[in-house]
Amino acid sequence: MNLKFTLAGFLLSLLCFTSCSNNDDLLGEYDNVIFTRSAMNIEPVVIDKDTAMVYFSKVLSKAVYERKDVREFLKKEAMEEFDMNSDVLFALASNKMISNHSFRDILVSYSSEDTIAAIEKSVPLLNILIPSFDFFDITVSNWDCNDSEIPVALSNEKGMGLYLDGVFVMNIPNGELPDFHTIVVNENSRVIVEHPKTRSSAPKISFISPNYDKSRLKNYSSRSANRTAGQVGSKAIEAYKFFYKDDGSKESRAFQRDYIYYGLTPTNSNGHFNKSVTEYISFIEINPMAYYNMSDQKKSKTYDDPSIIKGSVSRKKHDFSPDELIKLMWSEGAYNFRFEILSSNSSRPTVIYIPLKPAEIWNFNYNRSYKHKTWFRKKKFTYSIDPQKFTAKRVDLTQNQISLGKWDLSQEALERYVSIFEEDKSTTEEYSIEYELTKLTSAKVNGDLKIGIGTGKSGEVSSEINTSTTSKETKKYSYTRKEEDDALGTAKIFFYDPIIESKSGNDYIIRTYNTGVVTFGITVQ
């Protein structure tokens, strides 16, 4: 990557620009908007979203330049990572206090009450991001708040526009990163503002996925392929005691869900639906070859997808730590995995998001070389990285809520579908798809009552589709999705798939599903 923009060059550009420009010239592509001149600022009378974000960037850059306490406030808020990212949602932060004044009041002092109110109305999800560029050792934690020359960046068609002390100073082209700290103004894509804030109350927000809520999300961990009793779920283990054989008998493992949801056993032929159990995805494993598809936005001005930015690194004297290698070789960020759960009792899928970083899903298996010290050369450590050599980790998701819901056969078909995507920022589109589904008739399920295990008639046992006790229907699903999302495949889950395949010592071997890219398992809680 050709990185032209050093901090020194940035400051030279600032001096040149400010010496030959005035405020009217800074309007640029926004000079078609009606403006009036106040005593200190040019303030918009009518603000569309793009103009509001430009004006907010200028006002924020003025406050950041002049006030160390504002810089310290933004750093502290970003390090909280309330949405699992170093974001500061303005709607939540605006009423927080800085040196006896609210953050909002400070910004009002650099503009006006009407202007800030108009910006808030135009951009409810107005967000301040403190980005990290680990390749340059630029992180939130090492931001020196004594430095007042921290530009505010705003995305535009040409790249990222930079503002300092209320003035536009330069543009960084698409595909290039600054090697100095910046503050980015954007819209938050992880939350929804349900009710805007008022003078007397904070706004009510909700997360697009509960896994963005840091107060709920626990740490991910990678575990073995086998699952302990706590990971499988006590109800599935109870079912395995009755249904454990690999045959077509009454003890076949295919009938485990009949016990889990209806309490049926080889000797108990009738049971009522159990509303206290729910299925969840327990782990995922992602084929490393998906890297090439999932990191397709690495040249985007938003840098949404983490990607390899340096294929090899070398250093003398000391070896690299794993964290150092990640900082040097990878861009910052996490993949945003979108799970769509399709069942027959809804015409739209249930959508759940999980953010995961590359190091959480893959072993990188670096190629390491070491040259020993000789009388004519110093020792040298060199690492290289190649996605072709990655291996997948099995990522435990039992602490996260990727719910498949309760499987009520009076409402649902015998099939469910799980589609997985890596979501990219792009245009939202409406899509639809059709599946043929199989439902049990009243001969097998009557309200909460299920008659007999399997799908066969009374006295018969079958986990296959029995035409005398089932009916077919075609279901059309509609859903909204990003146009450039990376499809990672779809898997079908059948009611008579076993959850536990076998047991090895104290570990349970659970059934896995594969979309072609993602492998996952299921737990019952």
Protein Blocks (a to p, Z undefined) as FASTA:
>chain_A
ZZfbcfklmmmmmmmmmmmccfklmnmmmlmpccdddfkbccdfbdcfklmmmmmmmmmm
mmmmmmmklmmmmmmmmmnomnopacdcfklmmmpceehiafklmmmmmmcfklmmmmmm
mmmmgccdddddfknopafklpcfkbmbbccddddfklpaddeehiafbdcdehiacfbd
cddddddfkbccfbacdfkbccddddfbfklmmklmccdddddfbdcfklnopklmmmmm
mmmcdcfbfkbfklmmmmmmnopafklmbdcddfkbccddfbdcddfklmmmmmmmmmpm
klmagcdfbfbdcdehiacdfklmmmmmpccdddddddddddfkbcbdcdddddddfklm
pcfkiacddddddfkbccdddddddfklpccddddfklpccdebjadfklmcfbdcdddd
ddddddddddddddddddddfklogcjbcgheajbdehiacfbdcfklcccddddddddd
dfklccebjadddfklcfblbdehjbccdddddehlaccddddZZ
